[in-house]
Amino acid sequence: MNDAETLVLPRLGPAEAGVEDPWGEDQGTAPGRPATDTPRWWVAAWLVPALLMGALSVLRAGAPGLRMEELATWAAAGSPWRDNWSTLRGGEATLAPYHLLMRAWAEVFGTSDLALRAPSILAMAAAAALVGTLAARMFTPGTGVLAGVVFALLPTSTRYAQEAQPYALTLLAAVLATSLLVPAIDRPRFWRFAGYAGAVAVLGLCDVAALLLLAGHGWAVFAFRRRMALRWLVAASVGALPAAALLRVAVQHGTHLAQVSRPSLDVLAATPRELFGVAALAALLFALALFSLPLRYSAAIYTAWAVVPPLGLLLIAQATPIWLAQSLLFTLPAWATLAAAALARAGARWSAAALAAIALIGAPVQVALREPDGHRQATRQLAEIIEARLQPGDGVVYGATDAGGGWVGRNLVAHYLAADRRPRDVLAAGPQRAGGRRPVAECTDVAACLRGTRRLWVVRLGERADPVHALGGPRERLLRTRYQVAQVWRPTGLTLALLVDERAEL
């Protein structure tokens, strides 16, 4: 009996694309395309994005005034250690880790606007470097350069690099956690999962809502590395424990995670602009990302990162008003990388044209972000108006019914005006400056507290047609009957009025 002839099938091209690599991108450089798998490109994948992000972040970083949440950071950074530690047991427990970090930072670098924003600048530059490095590892070094540059050019990357809030640190932790997840599930070792759990812990301590990233990670693990699911689940759960403990304390004190809302159609429609800086940039990145969505392993990791957390937040928001566009900033690196993967396939010319388009579309927003009212509240301008017109004996009142119960206005005046250049806080029954978000106790006998004050400044949040409207109970009635509005200013996001009692003795 003769053996059957052996049939040899020819190999087609460099290699056949696998299920996880439908584009054949893991098979080396395609003919006719420039090689990017060289040491220089690997260095460029992290260095170019870091330098670009750092340069854009530092440019006029101290020009915009601190907005209300940043003023809370300033107040916490200047408060005693005892007060900051006490917030771990109160309604601000979820913000306490960031405020403790900023308290330590201020001990060395001070509490100027630029000093308070420096940690965010450093975090965003490091995040850009990690975005490029991770994309280079998951795709090619050239894709890594493109991903990091796209991320750095987004106006929101610059915006939150120049803000004394935990968003930049959260984004850095999200990129770090994803960077540690991939080797942990591909080459499982205890220390790799331990590092991933540590990154998840940092992520949750920066922003509890950012733990929604774990939903995206879980989807990718169950889809592609199911045998690692139990190990991943244990590491993720251990990493989430510190944030869960702080959230439990905060909820027991009836706190809200942020100024959130329910996801109405108007709120959802505004999310792309809030997330990317310009609605047109959102559309461009969404369109590019569509070309990266085939369920190849690398693309699937980023797709889950970009898509699953917003869906999770939307689902939770149906039960409780927790929707906040800023809470999804940690998905920006995923969108930037998906867009970069599509551009890398298109070639150098298309990539250069797309980067130029992103830069041009975002340029007006980049310029606006560096104006004095770039953070949507011209706090420094308001303080300058008071300082230029201040007279001896002037008093000031704050809107007790405004967001924060008056602490925003008090922190604003205390931060930007020296003690001898401030109007007297006529209604304060306790210390003039409140730490963080805690309101100041005010006197109940408003008439007695205002006695002898001829000129009165009124500081309100929001741009109000009537600066005295809804000022709060007896004080509104008293101000309307005793004082006349002499002048009103409306710096972006704020209202300032000067009231004069013509009957008071000079």
C-alpha positions as CSV (number, residue, x, y, z in Angstrom):
1,M,0.0,0.0,0.0
2,N,1.5,3.3,-1.1
3,D,1.6,6.3,1.2
4,A,-0.7,9.2,0.2
5,E,1.1,12.1,-1.3
6,T,1.8,15.0,1.0
7,L,0.1,18.3,-0.1
8,V,2.1,21.4,0.7
9,L,0.1,24.6,0.8
10,P,2.0,27.8,-0.2
11,R,2.4,30.6,2.3
12,L,0.6,33.7,1.2
13,G,2.6,36.9,1.9
14,P,4.6,37.4,5.0
15,A,2.0,35.7,7.1
16,E,-1.7,35.2,7.2
17,A,-3.6,37.7,9.4
18,G,-5.0,36.0,12.5
19,V,-8.3,36.4,14.3
20,E,-6.6,38.9,16.6
21,D,-4.7,40.6,13.8
22,P,-7.1,41.1,10.8
23,W,-5.0,43.9,9.4
24,G,-1.7,41.9,9.6
25,E,-0.1,44.7,11.6
26,D,1.9,42.3,13.9
27,Q,3.7,40.8,11.0
28,G,6.4,43.4,10.6
29,T,6.6,46.4,8.2
30,A,4.6,46.1,5.1
31,P,6.4,46.6,1.7
32,G,6.5,50.2,0.7
33,R,5.9,51.6,4.2
34,P,8.6,53.3,6.2
35,A,10.1,51.3,9.0
36,T,9.3,52.6,12.5
37,D,10.5,49.6,14.5
38,T,13.9,51.2,15.3
39,P,15.3,52.4,18.7
40,R,14.8,56.0,17.6
41,W,11.1,55.5,17.0
42,W,10.7,53.7,20.4
43,V,12.3,56.7,22.1
44,A,10.2,59.1,20.1
45,A,7.0,57.2,21.1
46,W,7.3,58.6,24.6
47,L,9.6,61.6,24.3
48,V,7.7,63.5,21.6
49,P,4.3,63.3,23.3
50,A,5.8,64.2,26.6
51,L,7.6,67.3,25.3
52,L,4.6,68.5,23.3
53,M,2.2,68.0,26.2
54,G,4.6,69.6,28.6
55,A,5.1,72.6,26.3
56,L,1.4,73.1,25.7
57,S,0.7,72.7,29.4
58,V,3.2,75.2,30.7
59,L,2.3,77.9,28.2
60,R,0.4,80.6,30.2
61,A,-0.6,78.0,32.8
62,G,-1.0,80.7,35.4
63,A,-3.1,83.1,33.4
64,P,-6.6,81.7,34.0
65,G,-8.0,82.4,37.5
66,L,-8.7,79.5,39.8
67,R,-12.3,78.3,39.4
68,M,-14.5,77.3,42.3
69,E,-13.1,73.7,42.7
70,E,-9.6,74.9,42.4
71,L,-10.2,77.4,45.1
72,A,-11.2,74.5,47.3
73,T,-7.9,72.9,46.5
74,W,-6.1,76.2,47.5
75,A,-8.0,76.4,50.7
76,A,-7.2,72.8,51.6
77,A,-3.5,73.2,50.7
78,G,-3.3,76.1,53.1
79,S,-5.2,74.6,55.9
80,P,-3.6,72.8,58.9
81,W,-2.7,69.2,58.5
82,R,-5.2,68.4,61.3
83,D,-8.1,69.8,59.2
84,N,-7.1,67.8,56.1
85,W,-6.8,64.5,58.0
86,S,-10.2,65.1,59.5
87,T,-11.8,65.1,56.1
88,L,-11.0,61.4,55.8
89,R,-13.8,60.8,58.3
90,G,-16.4,63.2,56.8
91,G,-18.4,64.1,53.7
92,E,-15.3,65.1,51.7
93,A,-13.6,61.7,52.2
94,T,-13.3,61.0,48.5
95,L,-11.4,64.3,48.0
96,A,-9.2,63.9,51.0
97,P,-6.3,61.9,49.3
98,Y,-5.9,64.6,46.7
99,H,-6.1,67.4,49.2
100,L,-3.5,65.7,51.4
101,L,-1.2,65.4,48.4
102,M,-1.7,69.1,47.6
103,R,-1.1,70.0,51.3
104,A,2.3,68.3,51.1
105,W,3.1,69.9,47.8
106,A,2.2,73.4,49.0
107,E,4.5,72.8,52.0
108,V,7.4,72.9,49.5
109,F,6.2,74.9,46.5
110,G,3.7,77.3,47.9
111,T,0.1,78.0,46.9
112,S,0.4,80.3,43.9
113,D,-1.9,79.5,41.0
114,L,1.0,78.0,39.0
115,A,2.4,76.1,41.9
116,L,-1.0,74.5,42.5
117,R,-1.4,73.5,38.9
118,A,2.2,72.1,38.6
119,P,1.2,68.5,39.7
120,S,-1.4,68.4,37.0
121,I,1.1,69.6,34.4
122,L,3.6,66.9,35.4
123,A,0.9,64.2,35.5
124,M,-0.4,65.1,32.0
125,A,3.1,65.1,30.5
126,A,3.8,61.7,32.1
127,A,0.4,60.5,30.8
128,A,1.2,61.5,27.3
129,A,4.5,59.6,27.5
130,L,2.7,56.5,28.7
131,V,0.0,56.9,26.0
132,G,2.8,56.8,23.4
133,T,4.6,53.9,25.1
134,L,1.6,51.7,25.5
135,A,0.4,52.4,21.9
136,A,3.9,51.5,20.6
137,R,3.8,48.2,22.5
138,M,0.3,47.3,21.4
139,F,0.6,48.5,17.8
140,T,3.9,50.0,16.4
141,P,6.3,52.7,17.6
142,G,5.0,55.0,14.8
143,T,1.4,54.5,16.1
144,G,2.7,55.3,19.5
145,V,4.1,58.7,18.4
146,L,0.8,59.5,16.6
147,A,-1.3,58.4,19.7
148,G,0.7,60.6,22.0
149,V,0.6,63.6,19.7
150,V,-3.1,63.3,19.1
151,F,-3.7,63.1,22.9
152,A,-1.4,66.2,23.5
153,L,-3.2,68.3,20.9
154,L,-6.7,67.8,22.4
155,P,-7.8,71.1,24.1
156,T,-9.2,69.2,27.1
157,S,-5.7,67.6,27.7
158,T,-4.3,71.1,28.1
159,R,-7.3,72.4,30.0
160,Y,-7.0,69.8,32.8
161,A,-3.2,69.9,32.8
162,Q,-3.7,73.6,33.8
163,E,-6.2,72.9,36.6
164,A,-5.6,72.2,40.3
165,Q,-7.9,69.2,40.4
166,P,-7.4,65.5,40.4
167,Y,-8.4,64.9,36.8
168,A,-4.9,64.8,35.4
169,L,-3.7,62.5,38.1
170,T,-6.7,60.3,37.4
171,L,-6.0,60.1,33.7
172,L,-2.3,59.2,34.5
173,A,-3.4,56.4,36.8
174,A,-5.8,55.1,34.2
175,V,-3.1,54.8,31.5
176,L,-0.7,53.3,34.1
177,A,-3.3,50.7,35.1
178,T,-4.0,49.7,31.5
179,S,-0.2,49.6,30.8
180,L,0.2,47.2,33.7
181,L,-2.9,45.1,32.9
182,V,-1.6,44.0,29.5
183,P,1.6,42.3,30.6
184,A,-0.2,40.9,33.7
185,I,-2.7,38.9,31.7
186,D,-0.3,38.1,28.8
187,R,2.6,36.9,31.1
188,P,1.0,36.4,34.5
189,R,3.2,36.8,37.5
190,F,2.2,37.7,41.1
191,W,4.2,40.9,41.1
192,R,2.6,42.0,37.8
193,F,-0.9,41.7,39.2
194,A,0.3,43.3,42.4
195,G,1.5,46.3,40.4
196,Y,-1.8,46.4,38.6
197,A,-3.7,46.4,41.9
198,G,-1.6,49.3,43.1
199,A,-2.4,51.3,40.0
200,V,-6.1,50.6,40.5
201,A,-5.8,51.8,44.1
202,V,-4.3,55.1,43.0
203,L,-6.9,55.4,40.3
204,G,-9.8,55.0,42.8
205,L,-8.2,57.4,45.3
206,C,-7.9,60.1,42.6
207,D,-11.5,59.7,41.5
208,V,-14.0,57.0,42.6
209,A,-15.9,57.3,39.3
210,A,-12.8,56.4,37.3
211,L,-13.1,52.8,38.7
212,L,-15.5,52.3,35.8
213,L,-12.4,51.6,33.8
214,L,-12.4,48.2,35.5
215,A,-15.6,47.4,33.5
216,G,-13.6,47.9,30.3
217,H,-10.7,45.9,31.6
218,G,-13.0,43.1,32.7
219,W,-14.6,42.9,29.3
220,A,-11.2,42.6,27.6
221,V,-10.0,40.0,30.0
222,F,-13.2,37.8,29.7
223,A,-13.1,38.2,25.9
224,F,-9.5,37.4,25.3
225,R,-7.8,36.0,28.4
226,R,-10.6,34.1,30.2
227,R,-8.2,31.9,32.1
228,M,-6.8,35.0,33.8
229,A,-10.3,36.3,34.8
230,L,-10.1,35.1,38.4
231,R,-6.6,36.5,39.0
232,W,-7.7,39.8,37.4
233,L,-10.9,40.0,39.5
234,V,-8.9,39.5,42.7
235,A,-6.3,42.2,41.8
236,A,-9.0,44.6,40.7
237,S,-11.1,44.1,43.8
238,V,-8.1,44.5,46.1
239,G,-7.1,47.7,44.3
240,A,-10.6,49.1,44.6
241,L,-10.9,48.6,48.4
242,P,-9.4,51.9,49.5
243,A,-11.7,53.9,47.3
244,A,-14.7,51.8,48.4
245,A,-13.9,52.5,52.0
246,L,-13.7,56.3,51.4
247,L,-16.9,56.2,49.3
248,R,-18.7,54.4,52.1
249,V,-17.7,57.1,54.6
250,A,-18.7,59.9,52.2
251,V,-22.1,58.4,51.5
252,Q,-22.8,57.9,55.2
253,H,-22.3,61.7,55.6
254,G,-24.7,62.4,52.7
255,T,-22.2,63.9,50.3
256,H,-22.3,64.1,46.6
257,L,-19.3,63.0,44.4
258,A,-19.5,66.2,42.4
259,Q,-21.8,68.7,40.8
260,V,-23.5,66.1,38.8
261,S,-26.7,65.8,36.8
262,R,-29.0,63.3,35.2
263,P,-28.1,62.4,31.6
264,S,-30.9,64.3,29.8
265,L,-30.6,64.7,26.0
266,D,-29.2,68.2,26.4
267,V,-26.5,67.0,28.9
268,L,-25.6,64.0,26.6
269,A,-25.4,66.3,23.6
270,A,-23.0,68.5,25.4
271,T,-20.7,65.7,26.5
272,P,-18.6,65.4,23.3
273,R,-17.7,69.1,23.5
274,E,-17.0,68.8,27.2
275,L,-14.8,65.7,26.7
276,F,-12.8,66.8,23.6
277,G,-13.0,70.6,23.8
278,V,-14.6,71.0,20.4
279,A,-17.6,69.0,19.1
280,A,-15.9,68.8,15.7
281,L,-12.8,67.1,17.2
282,A,-15.1,64.6,18.8
283,A,-16.7,63.8,15.5
284,L,-13.2,63.5,13.8
285,L,-11.9,61.1,16.5
286,F,-15.0,59.0,16.5
287,A,-14.8,58.7,12.7
288,L,-11.1,57.7,12.8
289,A,-11.8,55.3,15.7
290,L,-14.3,53.4,13.6
291,F,-11.5,52.1,11.4
292,S,-9.8,50.6,14.5
293,L,-12.8,48.7,15.9
294,P,-12.3,45.2,14.4
295,L,-12.0,42.9,17.4
296,R,-8.2,42.5,17.2
297,Y,-6.8,42.1,20.7
298,S,-4.9,45.4,20.7
299,A,-7.8,47.4,19.3
300,A,-10.3,45.6,21.6
301,I,-8.4,46.7,24.7
302,Y,-8.7,50.4,23.6
303,T,-12.3,50.0,22.4
304,A,-13.3,48.6,25.8
305,W,-11.4,51.4,27.5
306,A,-13.2,54.1,25.4
307,V,-16.7,52.7,25.2
308,V,-17.5,50.5,28.3
309,P,-17.0,53.1,31.1
310,P,-19.3,55.7,29.5
311,L,-22.0,53.1,29.0
312,G,-21.5,52.0,32.6
313,L,-21.8,55.6,33.9
314,L,-24.9,56.1,31.7
315,L,-26.5,53.0,33.2
316,I,-25.7,54.1,36.8
317,A,-27.0,57.6,36.1
318,Q,-30.5,56.1,35.4
319,A,-30.7,55.4,39.1
320,T,-28.9,58.4,40.6
321,P,-27.7,61.7,39.2
322,I,-24.0,60.9,38.7
323,W,-23.4,62.0,35.1
324,L,-20.4,64.3,34.7
325,A,-18.4,64.6,31.5
326,Q,-15.2,65.3,33.4
327,S,-15.5,61.9,35.0
328,L,-14.8,60.3,31.6
329,L,-11.6,62.2,30.8
330,F,-9.7,59.0,31.5
331,T,-11.1,57.6,28.2
332,L,-9.3,60.3,26.1
333,P,-6.1,58.2,25.7
334,A,-8.2,55.3,24.3
335,W,-9.9,57.5,21.7
336,A,-6.6,59.2,20.8
337,T,-4.9,55.8,20.3
338,L,-7.8,54.3,18.2
339,A,-7.6,57.4,16.0
340,A,-3.8,57.0,15.7
341,A,-4.1,53.3,14.7
342,A,-6.3,54.3,11.8
343,L,-4.0,57.1,10.8
344,A,-1.0,54.8,10.9
345,R,-2.7,52.6,8.3
346,A,-3.4,55.6,6.1
347,G,0.2,56.6,5.7
348,A,2.4,59.6,6.6
349,R,0.7,62.2,4.4
350,W,-2.8,61.5,5.7
351,S,-1.4,61.4,9.3
352,A,0.3,64.8,8.9
353,A,-2.9,66.2,7.4
354,A,-5.1,64.8,10.3
355,L,-2.7,66.1,12.9
356,A,-2.7,69.6,11.3
357,A,-6.6,69.5,11.2
358,I,-6.7,68.5,14.9
359,A,-4.3,71.4,15.8
360,L,-6.2,73.9,13.7
361,I,-9.7,72.9,15.0
362,G,-8.5,73.1,18.6
363,A,-6.4,76.3,18.2
364,P,-9.2,78.7,19.1
365,V,-10.1,76.7,22.2
366,Q,-6.4,76.5,23.2
367,V,-6.1,80.3,23.0
368,A,-9.4,80.8,24.9
369,L,-8.2,78.4,27.7
370,R,-5.3,80.7,28.5
371,E,-7.4,83.9,28.9
372,P,-8.1,85.2,32.4
373,D,-11.6,83.6,32.2
374,G,-10.3,80.4,30.5
375,H,-11.7,78.2,33.2
376,R,-15.1,79.7,32.9
377,Q,-14.9,81.8,36.0
378,A,-13.0,85.1,35.9
379,T,-12.1,85.0,39.6
380,R,-8.9,87.0,39.4
381,Q,-10.7,89.8,37.4
382,L,-13.4,90.0,40.1
383,A,-10.8,90.5,42.8
384,E,-9.0,93.1,40.7
385,I,-12.3,95.1,40.4
386,I,-12.7,95.1,44.2
387,E,-9.1,96.1,44.9
388,A,-9.1,99.0,42.4
389,R,-12.3,100.5,44.0
390,L,-11.9,99.5,47.6
391,Q,-12.5,102.3,50.3
392,P,-11.9,102.1,54.0
393,G,-14.9,100.7,55.9
394,D,-16.2,98.7,52.9
395,G,-18.0,95.4,53.7
396,V,-18.8,92.3,51.7
397,V,-21.5,89.7,51.7
398,Y,-21.7,86.4,49.9
399,G,-24.6,84.4,48.6
400,A,-25.5,81.8,51.2
401,T,-27.8,80.1,48.8
402,D,-25.2,79.9,46.0
403,A,-23.3,76.7,45.3
404,G,-21.1,76.0,48.3
405,G,-23.0,78.3,50.7
406,G,-20.6,81.2,50.2
407,W,-17.3,79.5,50.6
408,V,-16.4,80.1,46.9
409,G,-16.6,83.8,47.2
410,R,-14.7,83.9,50.5
411,N,-11.9,81.7,49.2
412,L,-11.8,83.9,46.1
413,V,-11.3,87.1,48.0
414,A,-8.9,85.6,50.5
415,H,-6.8,84.1,47.8
416,Y,-6.4,87.1,45.5
417,L,-6.6,90.0,47.9
418,A,-4.1,90.7,50.7
419,A,-5.6,90.9,54.2
420,D,-5.3,94.7,54.3
421,R,-6.9,95.1,50.8
422,R,-10.1,93.1,51.5
423,P,-13.5,94.4,52.4
424,R,-14.7,93.3,55.8
425,D,-16.8,90.1,55.9
426,V,-19.6,91.7,57.8
427,L,-21.8,88.6,58.2
428,A,-19.0,86.1,59.2
429,A,-19.5,84.8,62.8
430,G,-16.4,82.6,62.6
431,P,-13.1,82.7,60.8
432,Q,-13.2,84.7,57.6
433,R,-11.7,82.0,55.4
434,A,-13.3,78.5,55.2
435,G,-11.1,75.5,54.6
436,G,-12.0,73.6,51.4
437,R,-15.7,73.4,50.8
438,R,-16.9,74.2,54.4
439,P,-19.2,77.2,54.7
440,V,-18.5,79.9,57.3
441,A,-21.0,80.4,60.2
442,E,-22.9,83.7,59.7
443,C,-24.5,86.0,62.2
444,T,-28.3,85.8,62.5
445,D,-28.9,89.5,63.3
446,V,-28.2,90.8,59.9
447,A,-29.3,94.4,60.6
448,A,-26.9,94.6,63.6
449,C,-24.0,93.2,61.6
450,L,-24.5,95.7,58.7
451,R,-24.8,98.7,61.0
452,G,-22.4,101.4,60.1
453,T,-21.5,99.9,56.7
454,R,-22.1,102.5,54.0
455,R,-20.6,100.6,51.0
456,L,-21.3,96.9,50.6
457,W,-19.9,94.5,48.0
458,V,-22.0,91.5,46.9
459,V,-20.2,88.5,45.5
460,R,-22.3,85.9,43.7
461,L,-21.8,82.8,41.6
462,G,-23.2,82.9,38.1
463,E,-24.0,85.9,35.9
464,R,-27.2,87.3,37.5
465,A,-29.4,90.1,36.2
466,D,-30.3,91.0,39.8
467,P,-27.3,90.6,42.2
468,V,-29.5,90.6,45.3
469,H,-32.1,88.1,44.1
470,A,-32.2,84.9,46.2
471,L,-29.4,86.2,48.4
472,G,-31.0,84.5,51.3
473,G,-33.8,85.3,53.7
474,P,-33.7,88.5,55.8
475,R,-30.5,89.8,54.2
476,E,-32.2,90.2,50.8
477,R,-35.1,92.2,52.3
478,L,-32.7,94.3,54.3
479,L,-30.4,95.1,51.4
480,R,-33.3,96.0,49.1
481,T,-34.7,98.5,51.7
482,R,-31.5,100.0,53.0
483,Y,-29.1,100.0,50.0
484,Q,-29.1,101.1,46.4
485,V,-27.2,99.2,43.7
486,A,-24.5,101.6,42.5
487,Q,-22.8,99.4,39.9
488,V,-22.8,95.8,38.7
489,W,-20.0,93.8,37.0
490,R,-20.4,90.4,35.5
491,P,-17.0,88.7,35.0
492,T,-17.4,85.4,33.3
493,G,-19.3,83.0,35.6
494,L,-19.7,85.5,38.4
495,T,-21.5,88.6,39.5
496,L,-20.1,91.5,41.6
497,A,-22.2,94.5,42.8
498,L,-21.5,97.6,44.8
499,L,-24.3,98.7,47.0
500,V,-24.4,102.1,48.8
501,D,-26.5,103.2,51.8
502,E,-26.8,106.9,51.2
503,R,-28.4,107.4,54.6
504,A,-25.4,106.1,56.5
505,E,-23.0,108.6,58.1
506,L,-19.9,109.3,56.2
